[in-house]
Amino acid sequence: MEFTLKTPVKKAKDLSGRLKELRLLKDWKRSNFAKRSGVAESSLKRNMA
């Protein structure tokens, strides 16, 4: 079994990419996702680009 260590920045980018994929699969606008998640839309713009 092989393990790959990722930096916190890489983990955050991977997670934000996955969340964007899921948001788009549900056909949610960024504003709708922000309301549902309790996160500011500006944070999503910055981190899910």
N, C-alpha and C positions, 0 to 999 in steps of 0.2 A: 504494500500500500504506500502510495506517495502523497506527501503533503506539500502544499505550496503556501508559503506565508505571504500575506498581502499587507501593504501599508494601510493605515487608517484612511488615507486619501483614496487609495484604490478601492477599498471596500465601499466607501461612500459613493464613489462614481458608479460602481457596479450596482449598488442598491438603487441609486437614483435612476439608472437606465432601466432597471427591471420595473420600477414603479411607473415610469413613463410608458413602458410597453403595456402594462396592465391597464393603465388609465385609458390608453388609446383603444385597447380591445373592448373596453366597456363603453367607448364613444363618449367619454366624459370630457368636458372642457376643463381647462386648468382651473378656472374660477370655481366650478362645481367641485372638483377634487379638493381644492383648498378649503371650501366650506365643510365638506364631509370629514376632512382629516384634522381640521382645526389649526391649519398652518397658513401663514400669510401667503397670498398669491405671489408676492415679490420673492419670497424664499424659494418657491417652486420654480419660478422663472430662472433664478440664479443657479439652482442646483440640478435642474432636470433638463437643461438645454441640450 
